[in-house]
Amino acid sequence: MNWFDGVGVRPEFTRISRNGEGRRPMLDRVSFWGHLTHLHLRLDNGDKAMAHARPETEMPADGQELWLHWQPRTRFACDESQMVFFCCRRG
């Protein structure tokens, strides 16, 4: 689960693009898993995030500017008491 200001977004619903609006991550590394690719990202504030990409997705080049976004319907909002389960899984 990716956490953005108290809102959770699963990696499969987290999208990257070359232009747009949203958050601007840096690409740390890429892990290939056959049926999908894990993009390990780092935000300006140091938080980590992950996005999934399908094999047919054009991968970003080193140093390429990226934007991170998601559809509002795919986010998981919760209060602090509900975050206990996820805190040990962050990072």
C-alpha positions as CSV (number, residue, x, y, z in Angstrom):
1,M,0.0,0.0,0.0
2,N,1.3,3.5,-0.9
3,W,0.4,6.2,1.5
4,F,0.0,9.8,0.4
5,D,-1.1,12.3,3.1
6,G,-3.2,9.7,4.9
7,V,-4.7,8.2,1.7
8,G,-3.7,4.7,0.7
9,V,-3.4,3.6,-2.9
10,R,-2.5,0.1,-4.0
11,P,0.5,-0.3,-6.4
12,E,-1.7,-1.7,-9.1
13,F,-3.8,1.5,-9.1
14,T,-0.8,3.8,-8.9
15,R,0.1,5.2,-12.3
16,I,3.1,7.0,-13.8
17,S,3.1,9.3,-16.7
18,R,5.6,11.6,-18.4
19,N,3.5,14.7,-18.1
20,G,0.5,15.7,-16.0
21,E,-0.2,16.6,-12.5
22,G,0.2,14.8,-9.2
23,R,3.3,13.8,-7.3
24,R,6.8,13.9,-8.9
25,P,8.8,10.8,-7.9
26,M,12.3,9.7,-8.6
27,L,12.7,6.2,-10.0
28,D,14.9,4.2,-7.6
29,R,14.9,0.8,-9.3
30,V,12.9,-1.5,-11.5
31,S,12.1,-5.2,-10.7
32,F,10.8,-7.4,-13.5
33,W,8.4,-10.2,-12.4
34,G,7.4,-11.6,-15.8
35,H,3.7,-10.7,-15.9
36,L,4.3,-7.2,-14.5
37,T,7.1,-4.8,-13.5
38,H,7.5,-3.2,-10.1
39,L,8.6,0.5,-10.3
40,H,10.2,1.4,-6.9
41,L,9.8,5.2,-6.5
42,R,10.9,7.8,-4.0
43,L,9.0,11.0,-3.4
44,D,10.5,14.5,-2.6
45,N,9.8,14.0,1.1
46,G,11.7,10.7,1.2
47,D,8.6,8.5,1.3
48,K,8.7,5.4,-0.9
49,A,6.0,4.3,-3.3
50,M,5.5,1.5,-5.8
51,A,3.7,1.3,-9.1
52,H,3.0,-1.8,-11.2
53,A,3.4,-1.7,-15.0
54,R,2.5,-4.3,-17.5
55,P,5.1,-5.7,-19.9
56,E,3.8,-3.7,-22.8
57,T,4.3,-0.4,-20.9
58,E,7.2,1.7,-22.1
59,M,9.6,2.0,-19.2
60,P,10.9,5.5,-18.2
61,A,14.5,6.3,-19.1
62,D,17.1,7.2,-16.5
63,G,16.6,10.7,-15.3
64,Q,13.2,11.1,-17.1
65,E,10.7,13.4,-15.3
66,L,7.8,11.4,-14.0
67,W,4.4,12.1,-12.5
68,L,2.6,9.8,-10.1
69,H,-1.2,9.8,-10.0
70,W,-4.3,7.7,-9.3
71,Q,-8.0,7.8,-9.8
72,P,-9.9,9.1,-6.8
73,R,-12.2,6.0,-6.8
74,T,-9.1,3.8,-6.1
75,R,-7.9,5.4,-2.9
76,F,-8.4,4.0,0.5
77,A,-9.0,6.7,3.2
78,C,-8.9,5.8,6.8
79,D,-8.3,7.5,10.2
80,E,-5.3,7.0,12.4
81,S,-6.9,4.1,14.4
82,Q,-7.3,2.1,11.2
83,M,-3.7,2.6,10.1
84,V,-2.2,0.3,12.7
85,F,-2.3,-2.8,10.5
86,F,-0.5,-1.0,7.6
87,C,2.2,0.8,9.7
88,C,4.4,-2.3,9.9
89,R,4.1,-2.8,6.1
90,R,5.2,0.7,5.1
91,G,8.5,1.6,3.5
